[in-house]
Amino acid sequence: MHDTTDPVANLQALVACPSLTPAEGGALALLESMLVPLGFSVERPVFATEGTPDVENLYARHGRNGPNLMYAGHTDVVPPGRETAWTHPPFAGTVANGELFGRGAVDMKGSIACFVSALARLEAEGRLERGSVSLVITGDEEGPSINGTSRLLEWATDRGERFDAALVGEPSNRETLGDMIKIGRRGSISGRVTVEGVQGHVAYPHLADNPIPGLLALLSGLIATPLDEGTDSFPASNLEVTTIDVGNPSTNVIPASVSAGFNIRFCDVWDGETIATEIERRLAAAAEGITGRGERGALSYRLDWVGRISPVFLTRDDRLVETLAGAVERTLERTPELSTTGGTSDARFIKDYCPVVEFGLVGQTMHKVDERVPLSDLEALTRVYMDFIVHWFA
């Protein structure tokens, strides 16, 4: 085993594990081998749900006394894409020009490597004796997110585990390490609108019913007016049409049906129920007066909500936020912005158990070809985590 106080060595070892979601790929086994010598008890439960892949997860705890500080993250990664496009192999962990290349280097094996290094250094110095530290690590964040963090937290709670605060190591920084801490996230909801028509020859439109104009009118009704202007804590909500699907390869055939998918990132003006009601209202209003062949009145359409709703949340725990911000300021001499921008993360599950904040690496290369992280950022993030752990327990 390599020296776990070194975040570069930790990350190289983790990147070498091809843990393409939802495969464990050896990453959780490697993490267990790093944590056990530090005095952690480790369990790796596997959860299954019909229709989704089985997922192996990891729960580790150091100490049995409170308070209990949680670190949460994921070892699963997205596919590398065309590997020949990479400057260095995506699972080699190559160091070149002061940077470490590899899939997951930023999102988010790099953060895990740094947190383990912080723990290893504190343990070596005898400074990991107050309270408890727990790691909640999933292999399902980049996938359906069904058999991962949410199930792992339920499992741990059923066993009597309780958490006082949580740090998620997602890449939270935009341009420079220390420029942003996530203290909340907008909600997310996805839907699909379908309009049925009558297939026919384009030269005989009176014998057919083209569903595309009706769908375009419905989509115009959805996006014509902004959902809101945002609030003091959150940017404005946005609705984005993500796909329009006709499935018609012919230029001389009027299609039988058409559908469009959309996603909304909503601020705290809304919750899941009220944003869904607003979308239903907008569609109904847009459908009025649109007639299909042989029909009178409103256009007929179908709205299906896809997946589960991610709720909006804001962390108001001043001690947690101020301790992390203080660690950034003391270590990096930079005052981080407290932000709720960006997409969703597993913090949406954790917020039901304890206050949660997010702080990790700079996210500019995540999910890209040549994903990479400066070695200096790995050392700096390790020192931020050390400072945060010590001051939070103090």
Contacts in CASP RR format, 6 or more apart in sequence:
PFRMAT RR
TARGET T0000
AUTHOR 0000-0000-0000
METHOD contacts of the structure
MODEL  1
MHDTTDPVANLQALVACPSLTPAEGGALALLESMLVPLGFSVERPVFATE
GTPDVENLYARHGRNGPNLMYAGHTDVVPPGRETAWTHPPFAGTVANGEL
FGRGAVDMKGSIACFVSALARLEAEGRLERGSVSLVITGDEEGPSINGTS
RLLEWATDRGERFDAALVGEPSNRETLGDMIKIGRRGSISGRVTVEGVQG
HVAYPHLADNPIPGLLALLSGLIATPLDEGTDSFPASNLEVTTIDVGNPS
TNVIPASVSAGFNIRFCDVWDGETIATEIERRLAAAAEGITGRGERGALS
YRLDWVGRISPVFLTRDDRLVETLAGAVERTLERTPELSTTGGTSDARFI
KDYCPVVEFGLVGQTMHKVDERVPLSDLEALTRVYMDFIVHWFA
1 33 0 8 1.000
1 34 0 8 1.000
1 37 0 8 1.000
2 9 0 8 1.000
2 10 0 8 1.000
2 13 0 8 1.000
3 9 0 8 1.000
4 10 0 8 1.000
4 34 0 8 1.000
4 37 0 8 1.000
4 38 0 8 1.000
4 116 0 8 1.000
4 117 0 8 1.000
4 120 0 8 1.000
5 117 0 8 1.000
5 120 0 8 1.000
5 121 0 8 1.000
5 124 0 8 1.000
6 117 0 8 1.000
7 110 0 8 1.000
7 113 0 8 1.000
7 114 0 8 1.000
7 116 0 8 1.000
7 117 0 8 1.000
7 378 0 8 1.000
7 379 0 8 1.000
7 381 0 8 1.000
7 382 0 8 1.000
8 95 0 8 1.000
8 100 0 8 1.000
8 113 0 8 1.000
8 375 0 8 1.000
8 378 0 8 1.000
10 34 0 8 1.000
10 110 0 8 1.000
10 112 0 8 1.000
10 113 0 8 1.000
10 114 0 8 1.000
10 116 0 8 1.000
10 117 0 8 1.000
11 93 0 8 1.000
11 100 0 8 1.000
11 105 0 8 1.000
11 109 0 8 1.000
11 110 0 8 1.000
11 113 0 8 1.000
11 373 0 8 1.000
11 378 0 8 1.000
12 93 0 8 1.000
12 95 0 8 1.000
12 100 0 8 1.000
13 30 0 8 1.000
14 27 0 8 1.000
14 30 0 8 1.000
14 31 0 8 1.000
14 75 0 8 1.000
14 104 0 8 1.000
14 109 0 8 1.000
14 110 0 8 1.000
14 112 0 8 1.000
14 113 0 8 1.000
15 91 0 8 1.000
15 92 0 8 1.000
15 93 0 8 1.000
15 100 0 8 1.000
15 102 0 8 1.000
15 103 0 8 1.000
15 104 0 8 1.000
15 105 0 8 1.000
15 109 0 8 1.000
16 91 0 8 1.000
16 92 0 8 1.000
16 93 0 8 1.000
17 25 0 8 1.000
17 26 0 8 1.000
17 27 0 8 1.000
17 30 0 8 1.000
17 75 0 8 1.000
17 91 0 8 1.000
18 25 0 8 1.000
18 91 0 8 1.000
19 25 0 8 1.000
19 26 0 8 1.000
19 27 0 8 1.000
19 28 0 8 1.000
19 75 0 8 1.000
19 76 0 8 1.000
19 77 0 8 1.000
19 139 0 8 1.000
20 76 0 8 1.000
20 77 0 8 1.000
20 78 0 8 1.000
20 79 0 8 1.000
21 76 0 8 1.000
21 77 0 8 1.000
21 78 0 8 1.000
21 139 0 8 1.000
21 140 0 8 1.000
21 141 0 8 1.000
21 142 0 8 1.000
21 143 0 8 1.000
22 53 0 8 1.000
22 54 0 8 1.000
22 55 0 8 1.000
22 76 0 8 1.000
22 139 0 8 1.000
22 140 0 8 1.000
22 143 0 8 1.000
22 147 0 8 1.000
23 76 0 8 1.000
24 56 0 8 1.000
24 75 0 8 1.000
24 139 0 8 1.000
27 75 0 8 1.000
27 76 0 8 1.000
27 109 0 8 1.000
28 44 0 8 1.000
28 56 0 8 1.000
28 57 0 8 1.000
28 58 0 8 1.000
28 75 0 8 1.000
28 137 0 8 1.000
28 139 0 8 1.000
31 58 0 8 1.000
31 60 0 8 1.000
31 75 0 8 1.000
31 112 0 8 1.000
31 116 0 8 1.000
31 135 0 8 1.000
31 137 0 8 1.000
32 42 0 8 1.000
32 44 0 8 1.000
32 58 0 8 1.000
32 60 0 8 1.000
34 116 0 8 1.000
34 120 0 8 1.000
35 42 0 8 1.000
35 60 0 8 1.000
35 62 0 8 1.000
35 116 0 8 1.000
35 119 0 8 1.000
35 135 0 8 1.000
36 42 0 8 1.000
38 62 0 8 1.000
38 119 0 8 1.000
38 120 0 8 1.000
38 123 0 8 1.000
38 128 0 8 1.000
39 62 0 8 1.000
39 123 0 8 1.000
40 60 0 8 1.000
40 61 0 8 1.000
40 62 0 8 1.000
40 135 0 8 1.000
41 60 0 8 1.000
41 61 0 8 1.000
41 62 0 8 1.000
42 58 0 8 1.000
42 59 0 8 1.000
42 60 0 8 1.000
43 58 0 8 1.000
43 59 0 8 1.000
43 60 0 8 1.000
44 56 0 8 1.000
44 57 0 8 1.000
44 58 0 8 1.000
44 59 0 8 1.000
45 56 0 8 1.000
45 57 0 8 1.000
45 59 0 8 1.000
45 152 0 8 1.000
45 155 0 8 1.000
46 54 0 8 1.000
46 55 0 8 1.000
46 56 0 8 1.000
46 57 0 8 1.000
47 54 0 8 1.000
47 55 0 8 1.000
47 57 0 8 1.000
47 147 0 8 1.000
47 148 0 8 1.000
47 151 0 8 1.000
47 152 0 8 1.000
47 155 0 8 1.000
48 54 0 8 1.000
48 55 0 8 1.000
48 147 0 8 1.000
49 146 0 8 1.000
49 147 0 8 1.000
52 144 0 8 1.000
52 146 0 8 1.000
52 147 0 8 1.000
53 144 0 8 1.000
53 147 0 8 1.000
54 147 0 8 1.000
55 138 0 8 1.000
55 139 0 8 1.000
55 140 0 8 1.000
55 146 0 8 1.000
55 147 0 8 1.000
55 148 0 8 1.000
55 151 0 8 1.000
56 139 0 8 1.000
57 136 0 8 1.000
57 137 0 8 1.000
57 138 0 8 1.000
57 139 0 8 1.000
57 140 0 8 1.000
57 147 0 8 1.000
57 148 0 8 1.000
57 149 0 8 1.000
57 151 0 8 1.000
57 152 0 8 1.000
58 75 0 8 1.000
58 135 0 8 1.000
58 136 0 8 1.000
58 137 0 8 1.000
58 138 0 8 1.000
59 134 0 8 1.000
59 135 0 8 1.000
59 136 0 8 1.000
59 137 0 8 1.000
59 152 0 8 1.000
59 155 0 8 1.000
59 156 0 8 1.000
59 161 0 8 1.000
60 134 0 8 1.000
60 135 0 8 1.000
60 137 0 8 1.000
61 68 0 8 1.000
61 132 0 8 1.000
61 133 0 8 1.000
61 134 0 8 1.000
61 135 0 8 1.000
61 161 0 8 1.000
62 119 0 8 1.000
62 128 0 8 1.000
62 132 0 8 1.000
62 133 0 8 1.000
62 134 0 8 1.000
63 131 0 8 1.000
63 132 0 8 1.000
63 133 0 8 1.000
64 132 0 8 1.000
65 131 0 8 1.000
65 132 0 8 1.000
66 131 0 8 1.000
66 132 0 8 1.000
66 164 0 8 1.000
67 131 0 8 1.000
67 132 0 8 1.000
67 164 0 8 1.000
67 165 0 8 1.000
67 393 0 8 1.000
68 131 0 8 1.000
68 132 0 8 1.000
68 133 0 8 1.000
68 134 0 8 1.000
68 161 0 8 1.000
68 162 0 8 1.000
68 163 0 8 1.000
68 164 0 8 1.000
69 131 0 8 1.000
69 132 0 8 1.000
69 133 0 8 1.000
69 134 0 8 1.000
69 163 0 8 1.000
69 164 0 8 1.000
69 165 0 8 1.000
69 166 0 8 1.000
69 167 0 8 1.000
69 389 0 8 1.000
69 392 0 8 1.000
69 393 0 8 1.000
70 133 0 8 1.000
70 134 0 8 1.000
70 135 0 8 1.000
70 136 0 8 1.000
70 163 0 8 1.000
70 165 0 8 1.000
70 166 0 8 1.000
70 167 0 8 1.000
70 350 0 8 1.000
70 354 0 8 1.000
71 115 0 8 1.000
71 133 0 8 1.000
71 134 0 8 1.000
71 135 0 8 1.000
71 136 0 8 1.000
71 166 0 8 1.000
71 167 0 8 1.000
71 168 0 8 1.000
71 169 0 8 1.000
72 135 0 8 1.000
72 136 0 8 1.000
72 137 0 8 1.000
72 149 0 8 1.000
72 166 0 8 1.000
72 167 0 8 1.000
72 168 0 8 1.000
72 169 0 8 1.000
72 346 0 8 1.000
72 347 0 8 1.000
72 350 0 8 1.000
72 356 0 8 1.000
73 108 0 8 1.000
73 111 0 8 1.000
73 112 0 8 1.000
73 136 0 8 1.000
73 137 0 8 1.000
73 138 0 8 1.000
73 141 0 8 1.000
73 149 0 8 1.000
73 168 0 8 1.000
73 169 0 8 1.000
73 170 0 8 1.000
73 346 0 8 1.000
74 108 0 8 1.000
74 137 0 8 1.000
74 138 0 8 1.000
74 139 0 8 1.000
74 140 0 8 1.000
74 141 0 8 1.000
74 142 0 8 1.000
74 149 0 8 1.000
74 346 0 8 1.000
75 109 0 8 1.000
75 112 0 8 1.000
75 137 0 8 1.000
75 138 0 8 1.000
75 139 0 8 1.000
76 138 0 8 1.000
76 139 0 8 1.000
76 140 0 8 1.000
76 141 0 8 1.000
76 142 0 8 1.000
76 143 0 8 1.000
77 103 0 8 1.000
77 104 0 8 1.000
77 107 0 8 1.000
77 109 0 8 1.000
77 142 0 8 1.000
78 103 0 8 1.000
78 107 0 8 1.000
78 142 0 8 1.000
78 367 0 8 1.000
79 103 0 8 1.000
80 86 0 8 1.000
80 90 0 8 1.000
80 91 0 8 1.000
80 103 0 8 1.000
80 369 0 8 1.000
81 90 0 8 1.000
81 369 0 8 1.000
82 369 0 8 1.000
83 89 0 8 1.000
83 90 0 8 1.000
85 369 0 8 1.000
86 101 0 8 1.000
86 102 0 8 1.000
86 369 0 8 1.000
86 370 0 8 1.000
87 96 0 8 1.000
87 101 0 8 1.000
87 370 0 8 1.000
88 94 0 8 1.000
88 96 0 8 1.000
88 101 0 8 1.000
88 102 0 8 1.000
88 370 0 8 1.000
89 102 0 8 1.000
90 101 0 8 1.000
90 102 0 8 1.000
90 103 0 8 1.000
90 371 0 8 1.000
91 102 0 8 1.000
91 103 0 8 1.000
92 101 0 8 1.000
92 102 0 8 1.000
93 100 0 8 1.000
93 101 0 8 1.000
93 102 0 8 1.000
93 105 0 8 1.000
94 100 0 8 1.000
94 101 0 8 1.000
94 102 0 8 1.000
95 101 0 8 1.000
95 375 0 8 1.000
98 374 0 8 1.000
98 375 0 8 1.000
98 376 0 8 1.000
99 372 0 8 1.000
99 373 0 8 1.000
99 374 0 8 1.000
99 375 0 8 1.000
100 372 0 8 1.000
100 373 0 8 1.000
100 375 0 8 1.000
100 378 0 8 1.000
101 370 0 8 1.000
101 371 0 8 1.000
101 372 0 8 1.000
102 370 0 8 1.000
102 371 0 8 1.000
102 372 0 8 1.000
103 371 0 8 1.000
104 110 0 8 1.000
104 366 0 8 1.000
104 371 0 8 1.000
105 365 0 8 1.000
105 371 0 8 1.000
105 372 0 8 1.000
105 373 0 8 1.000
106 171 0 8 1.000
106 361 0 8 1.000
106 362 0 8 1.000
106 363 0 8 1.000
106 364 0 8 1.000
106 365 0 8 1.000
106 366 0 8 1.000
106 371 0 8 1.000
106 372 0 8 1.000
106 373 0 8 1.000
107 170 0 8 1.000
107 171 0 8 1.000
107 363 0 8 1.000
107 366 0 8 1.000
107 367 0 8 1.000
107 371 0 8 1.000
108 169 0 8 1.000
108 170 0 8 1.000
108 171 0 8 1.000
108 360 0 8 1.000
108 361 0 8 1.000
110 361 0 8 1.000
110 373 0 8 1.000
110 378 0 8 1.000
110 381 0 8 1.000
111 169 0 8 1.000
111 170 0 8 1.000
111 171 0 8 1.000
111 360 0 8 1.000
111 361 0 8 1.000
111 381 0 8 1.000
112 137 0 8 1.000
112 169 0 8 1.000
113 378 0 8 1.000
114 360 0 8 1.000
114 378 0 8 1.000
114 381 0 8 1.000
114 382 0 8 1.000
114 385 0 8 1.000
115 135 0 8 1.000
115 169 0 8 1.000
115 382 0 8 1.000
115 385 0 8 1.000
117 382 0 8 1.000
117 385 0 8 1.000
118 382 0 8 1.000
118 383 0 8 1.000
118 385 0 8 1.000
118 386 0 8 1.000
118 389 0 8 1.000
119 128 0 8 1.000
119 133 0 8 1.000
119 389 0 8 1.000
121 382 0 8 1.000
121 386 0 8 1.000
122 128 0 8 1.000
122 386 0 8 1.000
122 389 0 8 1.000
122 390 0 8 1.000
127 390 0 8 1.000
128 389 0 8 1.000
130 393 0 8 1.000
130 394 0 8 1.000
131 393 0 8 1.000
133 389 0 8 1.000
134 156 0 8 1.000
134 161 0 8 1.000
134 163 0 8 1.000
136 149 0 8 1.000
136 152 0 8 1.000
136 153 0 8 1.000
136 156 0 8 1.000
136 166 0 8 1.000
136 350 0 8 1.000
138 148 0 8 1.000
138 149 0 8 1.000
138 152 0 8 1.000
138 346 0 8 1.000
139 148 0 8 1.000
140 146 0 8 1.000
140 147 0 8 1.000
140 148 0 8 1.000
140 149 0 8 1.000
141 148 0 8 1.000
141 149 0 8 1.000
141 345 0 8 1.000
141 346 0 8 1.000
145 346 0 8 1.000
148 346 0 8 1.000
149 346 0 8 1.000
149 349 0 8 1.000
149 350 0 8 1.000
150 346 0 8 1.000
150 349 0 8 1.000
153 349 0 8 1.000
153 350 0 8 1.000
153 352 0 8 1.000
153 353 0 8 1.000
157 353 0 8 1.000
163 350 0 8 1.000
163 353 0 8 1.000
163 354 0 8 1.000
164 354 0 8 1.000
165 317 0 8 1.000
165 320 0 8 1.000
165 354 0 8 1.000
165 355 0 8 1.000
165 356 0 8 1.000
165 392 0 8 1.000
166 347 0 8 1.000
166 350 0 8 1.000
166 353 0 8 1.000
166 354 0 8 1.000
166 355 0 8 1.000
166 356 0 8 1.000
166 357 0 8 1.000
167 324 0 8 1.000
167 356 0 8 1.000
167 357 0 8 1.000
167 358 0 8 1.000
167 359 0 8 1.000
167 385 0 8 1.000
167 388 0 8 1.000
168 182 0 8 1.000
168 345 0 8 1.000
168 346 0 8 1.000
168 347 0 8 1.000
168 350 0 8 1.000
168 356 0 8 1.000
168 357 0 8 1.000
168 358 0 8 1.000
168 359 0 8 1.000
169 358 0 8 1.000
169 359 0 8 1.000
169 360 0 8 1.000
170 182 0 8 1.000
170 345 0 8 1.000
170 347 0 8 1.000
170 358 0 8 1.000
170 360 0 8 1.000
171 360 0 8 1.000
171 361 0 8 1.000
171 362 0 8 1.000
171 363 0 8 1.000
171 366 0 8 1.000
172 180 0 8 1.000
172 181 0 8 1.000
172 182 0 8 1.000
172 339 0 8 1.000
172 358 0 8 1.000
172 359 0 8 1.000
172 360 0 8 1.000
173 179 0 8 1.000
173 180 0 8 1.000
173 359 0 8 1.000
173 360 0 8 1.000
173 361 0 8 1.000
173 362 0 8 1.000
173 363 0 8 1.000
174 180 0 8 1.000
174 362 0 8 1.000
174 363 0 8 1.000
174 364 0 8 1.000
175 362 0 8 1.000
175 364 0 8 1.000
176 334 0 8 1.000
176 362 0 8 1.000
177 332 0 8 1.000
177 360 0 8 1.000
177 361 0 8 1.000
177 362 0 8 1.000
177 377 0 8 1.000
177 380 0 8 1.000
177 381 0 8 1.000
178 328 0 8 1.000
178 332 0 8 1.000
178 334 0 8 1.000
178 336 0 8 1.000
178 359 0 8 1.000
178 384 0 8 1.000
179 334 0 8 1.000
179 336 0 8 1.000
179 337 0 8 1.000
180 336 0 8 1.000
180 337 0 8 1.000
180 338 0 8 1.000
180 339 0 8 1.000
181 321 0 8 1.000
181 324 0 8 1.000
181 325 0 8 1.000
181 328 0 8 1.000
181 336 0 8 1.000
181 337 0 8 1.000
181 338 0 8 1.000
181 339 0 8 1.000
181 357 0 8 1.000
181 358 0 8 1.000
181 359 0 8 1.000
182 339 0 8 1.000
182 340 0 8 1.000
182 341 0 8 1.000
182 342 0 8 1.000
182 345 0 8 1.000
182 347 0 8 1.000
182 357 0 8 1.000
182 358 0 8 1.000
182 359 0 8 1.000
183 314 0 8 1.000
183 315 0 8 1.000
183 321 0 8 1.000
183 338 0 8 1.000
183 339 0 8 1.000
183 340 0 8 1.000
183 357 0 8 1.000
183 358 0 8 1.000
184 313 0 8 1.000
184 314 0 8 1.000
184 315 0 8 1.000
184 339 0 8 1.000
184 340 0 8 1.000
184 347 0 8 1.000
184 351 0 8 1.000
184 358 0 8 1.000
185 310 0 8 1.000
185 312 0 8 1.000
185 313 0 8 1.000
185 340 0 8 1.000
185 342 0 8 1.000
185 343 0 8 1.000
185 344 0 8 1.000
185 345 0 8 1.000
185 347 0 8 1.000
185 348 0 8 1.000
186 234 0 8 1.000
186 235 0 8 1.000
186 237 0 8 1.000
186 265 0 8 1.000
186 266 0 8 1.000
186 267 0 8 1.000
186 312 0 8 1.000
186 340 0 8 1.000
186 341 0 8 1.000
186 342 0 8 1.000
186 343 0 8 1.000
186 344 0 8 1.000
187 265 0 8 1.000
187 266 0 8 1.000
187 267 0 8 1.000
187 272 0 8 1.000
187 309 0 8 1.000
187 310 0 8 1.000
187 311 0 8 1.000
187 312 0 8 1.000
187 313 0 8 1.000
187 344 0 8 1.000
187 348 0 8 1.000
188 263 0 8 1.000
188 264 0 8 1.000
188 265 0 8 1.000
188 266 0 8 1.000
188 309 0 8 1.000
188 310 0 8 1.000
188 343 0 8 1.000
188 344 0 8 1.000
189 263 0 8 1.000
189 264 0 8 1.000
189 266 0 8 1.000
189 272 0 8 1.000
189 275 0 8 1.000
189 276 0 8 1.000
189 305 0 8 1.000
189 309 0 8 1.000
189 310 0 8 1.000
190 261 0 8 1.000
190 262 0 8 1.000
190 263 0 8 1.000
190 264 0 8 1.000
190 305 0 8 1.000
190 306 0 8 1.000
190 307 0 8 1.000
191 261 0 8 1.000
191 262 0 8 1.000
191 263 0 8 1.000
191 303 0 8 1.000
191 304 0 8 1.000
191 305 0 8 1.000
191 306 0 8 1.000
192 259 0 8 1.000
192 260 0 8 1.000
192 261 0 8 1.000
192 262 0 8 1.000
192 303 0 8 1.000
192 304 0 8 1.000
192 306 0 8 1.000
193 215 0 8 1.000
193 218 0 8 1.000
193 219 0 8 1.000
193 259 0 8 1.000
193 260 0 8 1.000
193 261 0 8 1.000
193 262 0 8 1.000
193 283 0 8 1.000
193 301 0 8 1.000
193 302 0 8 1.000
193 303 0 8 1.000
194 257 0 8 1.000
194 258 0 8 1.000
194 259 0 8 1.000
194 301 0 8 1.000
194 302 0 8 1.000
194 303 0 8 1.000
194 304 0 8 1.000
195 211 0 8 1.000
195 212 0 8 1.000
195 214 0 8 1.000
195 215 0 8 1.000
195 218 0 8 1.000
195 257 0 8 1.000
195 258 0 8 1.000
195 259 0 8 1.000
195 299 0 8 1.000
195 300 0 8 1.000
195 301 0 8 1.000
195 302 0 8 1.000
196 211 0 8 1.000
196 256 0 8 1.000
196 257 0 8 1.000
196 300 0 8 1.000
196 302 0 8 1.000
197 208 0 8 1.000
197 209 0 8 1.000
197 210 0 8 1.000
197 211 0 8 1.000
197 255 0 8 1.000
197 256 0 8 1.000
197 257 0 8 1.000
197 292 0 8 1.000
197 293 0 8 1.000
198 207 0 8 1.000
198 208 0 8 1.000
198 209 0 8 1.000
198 254 0 8 1.000
198 256 0 8 1.000
198 293 0 8 1.000
199 208 0 8 1.000
199 253 0 8 1.000
199 254 0 8 1.000
199 255 0 8 1.000
199 256 0 8 1.000
200 207 0 8 1.000
200 208 0 8 1.000
200 253 0 8 1.000
200 254 0 8 1.000
201 207 0 8 1.000
201 208 0 8 1.000
201 252 0 8 1.000
201 253 0 8 1.000
201 254 0 8 1.000
202 251 0 8 1.000
202 252 0 8 1.000
202 253 0 8 1.000
202 254 0 8 1.000
203 252 0 8 1.000
205 254 0 8 1.000
206 293 0 8 1.000
208 254 0 8 1.000
208 293 0 8 1.000
209 254 0 8 1.000
209 292 0 8 1.000
209 293 0 8 1.000
209 294 0 8 1.000
210 254 0 8 1.000
210 255 0 8 1.000
211 255 0 8 1.000
211 256 0 8 1.000
211 257 0 8 1.000
211 258 0 8 1.000
212 246 0 8 1.000
212 255 0 8 1.000
212 258 0 8 1.000
214 290 0 8 1.000
214 299 0 8 1.000
214 301 0 8 1.000
215 244 0 8 1.000
215 258 0 8 1.000
215 259 0 8 1.000
215 260 0 8 1.000
215 301 0 8 1.000
217 286 0 8 1.000
217 287 0 8 1.000
217 290 0 8 1.000
217 299 0 8 1.000
218 260 0 8 1.000
218 283 0 8 1.000
218 286 0 8 1.000
218 287 0 8 1.000
218 299 0 8 1.000
218 301 0 8 1.000
219 241 0 8 1.000
219 260 0 8 1.000
219 262 0 8 1.000
220 286 0 8 1.000
221 282 0 8 1.000
221 283 0 8 1.000
221 285 0 8 1.000
221 286 0 8 1.000
222 239 0 8 1.000
222 241 0 8 1.000
222 262 0 8 1.000
222 279 0 8 1.000
222 282 0 8 1.000
222 283 0 8 1.000
222 286 0 8 1.000
223 239 0 8 1.000
223 241 0 8 1.000
226 236 0 8 1.000
226 237 0 8 1.000
227 236 0 8 1.000
227 237 0 8 1.000
227 238 0 8 1.000
227 239 0 8 1.000
227 264 0 8 1.000
227 266 0 8 1.000
227 269 0 8 1.000
227 270 0 8 1.000
227 275 0 8 1.000
227 278 0 8 1.000
228 236 0 8 1.000
228 237 0 8 1.000
228 267 0 8 1.000
228 269 0 8 1.000
228 270 0 8 1.000
229 236 0 8 1.000
230 236 0 8 1.000
230 237 0 8 1.000
230 267 0 8 1.000
230 269 0 8 1.000
231 267 0 8 1.000
231 268 0 8 1.000
231 269 0 8 1.000
233 267 0 8 1.000
233 268 0 8 1.000
233 314 0 8 1.000
233 340 0 8 1.000
234 267 0 8 1.000
234 268 0 8 1.000
234 312 0 8 1.000
234 314 0 8 1.000
234 340 0 8 1.000
235 267 0 8 1.000
235 340 0 8 1.000
235 341 0 8 1.000
236 267 0 8 1.000
237 264 0 8 1.000
237 265 0 8 1.000
237 266 0 8 1.000
237 267 0 8 1.000
237 269 0 8 1.000
237 270 0 8 1.000
237 275 0 8 1.000
238 264 0 8 1.000
238 265 0 8 1.000
239 262 0 8 1.000
239 263 0 8 1.000
239 264 0 8 1.000
239 279 0 8 1.000
240 262 0 8 1.000
240 263 0 8 1.000
240 264 0 8 1.000
241 260 0 8 1.000
241 261 0 8 1.000
241 262 0 8 1.000
242 261 0 8 1.000
242 262 0 8 1.000
242 263 0 8 1.000
243 260 0 8 1.000
243 261 0 8 1.000
244 258 0 8 1.000
244 259 0 8 1.000
244 260 0 8 1.000
244 261 0 8 1.000
245 258 0 8 1.000
245 259 0 8 1.000
245 260 0 8 1.000
245 261 0 8 1.000
246 255 0 8 1.000
246 257 0 8 1.000
246 258 0 8 1.000
247 255 0 8 1.000
248 255 0 8 1.000
261 306 0 8 1.000
264 275 0 8 1.000
264 279 0 8 1.000
265 342 0 8 1.000
265 343 0 8 1.000
266 272 0 8 1.000
266 275 0 8 1.000
266 312 0 8 1.000
267 312 0 8 1.000
267 340 0 8 1.000
268 312 0 8 1.000
268 314 0 8 1.000
270 278 0 8 1.000
270 312 0 8 1.000
271 311 0 8 1.000
271 312 0 8 1.000
272 309 0 8 1.000
272 311 0 8 1.000
276 305 0 8 1.000
276 309 0 8 1.000
279 303 0 8 1.000
280 303 0 8 1.000
283 301 0 8 1.000
283 303 0 8 1.000
284 298 0 8 1.000
287 298 0 8 1.000
287 299 0 8 1.000
287 300 0 8 1.000
287 301 0 8 1.000
288 297 0 8 1.000
288 298 0 8 1.000
289 297 0 8 1.000
289 298 0 8 1.000
289 299 0 8 1.000
290 297 0 8 1.000
290 298 0 8 1.000
290 299 0 8 1.000
291 297 0 8 1.000
291 299 0 8 1.000
292 299 0 8 1.000
310 344 0 8 1.000
310 348 0 8 1.000
311 348 0 8 1.000
313 347 0 8 1.000
313 348 0 8 1.000
313 351 0 8 1.000
314 340 0 8 1.000
315 321 0 8 1.000
315 351 0 8 1.000
315 355 0 8 1.000
315 356 0 8 1.000
315 357 0 8 1.000
316 355 0 8 1.000
317 355 0 8 1.000
320 355 0 8 1.000
320 357 0 8 1.000
320 392 0 8 1.000
321 338 0 8 1.000
321 357 0 8 1.000
323 388 0 8 1.000
323 391 0 8 1.000
323 392 0 8 1.000
324 357 0 8 1.000
324 359 0 8 1.000
324 388 0 8 1.000
325 335 0 8 1.000
325 336 0 8 1.000
325 338 0 8 1.000
326 387 0 8 1.000
326 391 0 8 1.000
327 384 0 8 1.000
327 385 0 8 1.000
327 387 0 8 1.000
327 388 0 8 1.000
327 391 0 8 1.000
328 334 0 8 1.000
328 335 0 8 1.000
328 336 0 8 1.000
328 359 0 8 1.000
328 384 0 8 1.000
329 335 0 8 1.000
329 336 0 8 1.000
330 387 0 8 1.000
331 380 0 8 1.000
331 383 0 8 1.000
331 384 0 8 1.000
331 387 0 8 1.000
332 380 0 8 1.000
332 384 0 8 1.000
336 359 0 8 1.000
345 358 0 8 1.000
347 356 0 8 1.000
347 358 0 8 1.000
350 356 0 8 1.000
359 384 0 8 1.000
360 381 0 8 1.000
361 373 0 8 1.000
361 377 0 8 1.000
361 381 0 8 1.000
362 373 0 8 1.000
362 377 0 8 1.000
365 371 0 8 1.000
365 372 0 8 1.000
365 373 0 8 1.000
END
